[in-house]
Amino acid sequence: MQAVEIYTSPTCGFCHAAKRLLRDKGVAFTEIDIRANPDRKPEMINRAGGRMTVPQIFIGDTHVGGCDDLFALENRGGLDPLLAGG
C-alpha cells in the first residue's frame, strides 16, 4: 500500500469528507494540519503545484488533488489501484 498524506485544517468539511472516505476504505494516512503547523503550508503549496486550499492529498508520489478529485478518482475506479501502487 502506498503512503498517503493529506494536508488539512480542522474546520474544513472537505477535509473531513476526504478523511472519512479513506478511513472507510481502511487506508492509513498521515495528516498534516496546516493550522497547527503553519510552517508546512508553503511545503503543501509547492508540492501541490500552487494549489493553496485544503485538503491536498498525496498517494505515494502522486498528487491526487482535493476532496472532489479524490471522490472522482474513487468513482472512476482509480483509487484502489493507485493505493496498491499501480
Residue pairs with C-beta under 8 A, 6 or more apart in sequence:
1 27
1 28
1 83
1 84
1 85
2 59
2 60
2 62
2 82
2 83
2 84
2 85
3 30
3 59
3 60
4 22
4 27
4 28
4 29
4 30
4 57
4 58
4 59
4 83
5 29
5 30
5 31
5 32
5 57
5 58
6 15
6 18
6 19
6 22
6 29
6 30
6 31
6 32
6 55
6 56
6 57
6 58
7 32
7 34
7 40
7 41
7 44
7 48
7 54
7 55
7 56
7 57
8 15
8 19
8 31
8 32
8 33
8 34
8 54
8 55
9 15
9 33
9 34
9 35
9 54
10 33
10 35
10 36
11 35
12 54
12 55
14 54
14 55
14 66
14 67
14 68
15 54
15 55
15 67
17 67
17 71
18 55
18 57
18 66
18 67
18 70
18 71
19 29
19 31
19 55
21 70
21 71
21 74
22 29
22 70
25 79
25 80
25 83
27 83
32 40
32 44
34 40
34 41
34 44
34 54
41 52
44 54
44 56
45 51
45 52
47 56
47 58
47 63
48 56
48 63
48 65
49 63
51 65
51 66
53 66
54 66
55 66
55 67
55 70
56 63
56 65
56 66
57 63
57 64
57 65
57 66
57 67
57 69
57 70
58 64
59 82
59 83
60 82
60 85
62 82
64 70
64 73
64 82
70 79
73 79
73 82
